[in-house]
């Protein structure tokens, strides 16, 4: 025998599950979307490495110029 209170509880839990499914649906990322979110980090790191190398080359050139003029 199922009571009316039991039915109400079941209905409430279904609503909670539906709400939870809707809420988690927006937060979950598809594999393609996850890759897109990682890309800016890779691009940023690549750009930082590039400019670090450029800076090192510029500093090296300045050091050789100053050494040449000091001699």
C-alpha positions in Angstrom: 0.0 0.0 0.0 1.4 3.4 -1.0 0.4 6.4 1.0 -0.1 9.9 -0.3 2.9 11.1 1.7 5.1 8.6 -0.1 3.9 9.9 -3.5 4.7 13.4 -2.5 8.2 12.5 -1.5 8.8 10.7 -4.8 7.5 13.7 -6.8 9.8 16.1 -4.9 12.8 13.9 -5.4 12.1 13.8 -9.2 11.9 17.6 -9.3 15.2 17.8 -7.4 16.8 15.4 -9.9 15.5 17.3 -12.8 16.8 20.6 -11.4 20.2 18.9 -10.6 20.4 17.6 -14.2 19.6 21.1 -15.6 22.2 22.7 -13.3 24.9 20.3 -14.1 24.2 20.3 -17.8 25.5 23.9 -18.1 28.6 23.2 -16.1 29.8 20.1 -18.0 32.0 20.8 -20.9 32.1 18.7 -24.1 35.6 17.5 -25.1 35.9 20.1 -27.9 35.0 22.9 -25.5 37.5 21.7 -23.0 40.2 21.9 -25.6 39.1 25.4 -26.5 39.5 26.5 -22.9 43.1 25.1 -22.8 44.1 26.7 -26.1 44.5 30.3 -24.7 46.8 28.9 -22.0 48.9 27.2 -24.6 49.0 30.3 -26.8 49.9 32.4 -23.8 52.7 30.1 -22.8 54.0 30.0 -26.4 54.0 33.8 -26.6 55.8 34.2 -23.3 58.5 31.7 -24.4 58.9 33.6 -27.7 59.3 37.0 -26.0 61.7 35.5 -23.4 63.9 34.3 -26.2 63.7 37.6 -28.0 64.6 39.5 -24.8 67.6 37.2 -24.2 68.8 37.9 -27.8 68.3 41.6 -27.3 70.2 41.6 -24.0 73.0 39.5 -25.6 73.3 42.0 -28.5 73.4 44.9 -26.1 76.1 43.2 -24.1 78.3 42.6 -27.2 77.8 46.2 -28.3 78.8 47.6 -24.9 81.8 45.2 -24.7 82.9 46.3 -28.2 82.6 50.0 -27.4 84.4 49.6 -24.0 87.4 48.0 -25.7 
